[in-house]
Amino acid sequence: MPIGWQGIIPLRAAHMASVATNKIVGELLTPADVWTRLDQTKLLAEIREPLLTSMDAITQEVASTMQPEIWANTPGFVKDKLIQRMRDRGPDAMKQIMDDVEANVEEVLDLKSLATRTLVYDKEILQRVFRQAGKREWAFIRRFGLVAGFFIGLLQLTFYLWLRSPLINPIMGAINGWATDAFCIKVLLFSPKRPKKYLGIFTWQGLFLKYQDEVADELSALIAEKVLTPHAILESMLKGPLSDRFYLIIRRHVGRMVEEELGVAAPAVRAVIGADNLDKTKTLMAERVMNSLPRTMENAEGYIEDTLDVANLLAERLKELPPEEFEGVLRPAFQQDEWILIATGAVLGAFAGVAQDVVIHQFAK
């Protein structure tokens, strides 16, 4: 029978990503936190030039698509005047779109979905999240296992010399692997929640909780660098699960911009080109604006990154959590699989015991 193994983190990627992002993104960092930190005036200044350029191209494309004959026969100075007027209206329309987004940010930006998708599809980042958060703890487990294993090994040697049974080494090896892993994971890493003095001599706190500030800094830096980047946030709004709602906002304001440009001539234009064609024109223009936004917003990614400062914002909020809540940031993601880690330690310990018996047998010859 073929026997295989997959790491627990990639095996449970969907569950672990969901748990990890539920607290970090769902509660500590909300869409409102992200969007309200941006100064819309500065943001508009960053994208003004690419926005105006795209408005020129969109106006010509939509006009030539919807009314090719009329547009072809329109005098050049009239075309230029129309393009310039739409160009002038572009920034105001974008400002209205941003205001609408701010008022409805929870409906157009889903940070939790963005983080979950990123971690599920890129399991290497998910692994880095857990390794980064627990690097001190894993190092401690290795050192503790070395020391504890040595003393349990002395006890094992005593039993072996006394009973001379080949079962001693596998049994003691299994106990060694099980006991050290269980004690580390169940006790030393997460208990007690707050510093506690024992025997009036030394103070102990669960290692994951003891290094809360350091873990918060490192974890937040990783999430800001690899998950909640400005590009990813903007792309989530434009192409994510809530992008249709963002499009409706654009459609509403672009349609209003077209109506305002037509002014009192709107009824006459409807009569000439038809109400359906006018609606199609608004829709086509909104689609072109939506499609051009990724390229337009590229200019603002540097400003967005500096202003949002996701790493520091998230780190501050993680540090403010009481130990009981901080434990719930990542531990629930792998808590149901802790028994696998402990059982694996027991199995490996038993195999080590068998290997010891083989070596002893060979030397006995």
Disulfide bonds with the S-S distance in Angstrom:
none
